[in-house]
Amino acid sequence: MPPHDSEQARWFAEEVHPHEPALRAYLQARFPNLADHDDLVQETYTRLLRAKDTGGVRYPKAFLFTAARNAAFDLFRRRRAHPT
């Protein structure tokens, strides 16, 4: 495993993963009608890791919850959009 990957895994395990139960509870409370909470969590992690690679994550927990909210809103928009 390259050093970057092990550093990223350590960062994720220490700074992000401990917040997953709270993130799931937040999504369930805020968006109870969505059955895709697992997909939202994975999308949130994807957005977080992309932003981290570009240096855009100063506060991982805040970024995590904001990205999850935005991912849920994006999902609602996609469901509402109809092809013309």
C-alpha positions in Angstrom: 0.0 0.0 0.0 1.5 3.3 -1.0 2.2 5.8 1.8 -0.6 8.2 0.6 -3.1 5.4 0.8 -2.1 4.4 4.3 -2.2 8.0 5.5 -5.6 8.5 3.9 -6.8 5.3 5.6 -5.5 6.4 9.0 -7.1 9.9 8.5 -10.4 8.3 7.5 -10.4 5.9 10.5 -9.6 8.6 13.0 -11.3 11.7 11.6 -14.3 10.4 9.6 -15.4 6.9 10.5 -16.2 7.7 14.2 -19.0 10.0 13.0 -20.8 7.4 10.9 -23.4 6.4 13.5 -24.3 10.1 14.1 -24.3 10.7 10.3 -26.7 7.8 9.8 -28.9 9.0 12.7 -28.9 12.5 11.1 -30.0 11.2 7.7 -32.7 9.0 9.2 -34.1 12.0 11.3 -33.7 14.6 8.5 -34.7 12.4 5.5 -36.9 9.6 6.9 -38.6 9.0 3.6 -35.4 8.1 1.8 -34.6 4.4 1.7 -31.2 5.1 0.3 -29.2 6.0 3.4 -26.4 3.5 2.6 -26.1 5.1 -0.8 -26.0 8.6 0.7 -23.3 7.6 3.1 -21.2 6.2 0.3 -21.8 9.3 -1.9 -20.8 11.5 1.1 -17.6 9.6 1.6 -16.8 9.9 -2.1 -17.3 13.7 -2.0 -15.3 14.0 1.2 -12.3 12.0 -0.2 -12.4 14.0 -3.4 -12.4 17.3 -1.5 -9.6 16.0 0.8 -7.4 15.2 -2.2 -7.7 18.8 -3.3 -7.1 20.2 0.2 -10.7 21.4 0.7 -11.4 19.7 4.1 -10.5 21.6 7.2 -13.2 20.3 9.4 -14.1 16.7 8.5 -17.2 16.3 10.6 -18.8 19.5 9.4 -17.9 18.7 5.8 -19.4 15.2 6.3 -22.8 16.4 7.5 -22.9 19.2 4.9 -22.0 16.8 2.1 -24.6 14.3 3.2 -27.3 17.0 3.2 -26.3 18.1 -0.2 -26.2 14.6 -1.5 -29.7 14.0 -0.2 -30.9 17.2 -1.9 -29.3 16.1 -5.1 -31.1 12.8 -4.9 -34.4 14.6 -4.4 -33.7 16.8 -7.5 -32.8 13.8 -9.6 -36.0 12.0 -8.7 -38.0 15.1 -9.4 -36.5 15.8 -12.8 -38.3 14.3 -15.7 -36.7 13.8 -19.1 -38.2 16.1 -21.8 
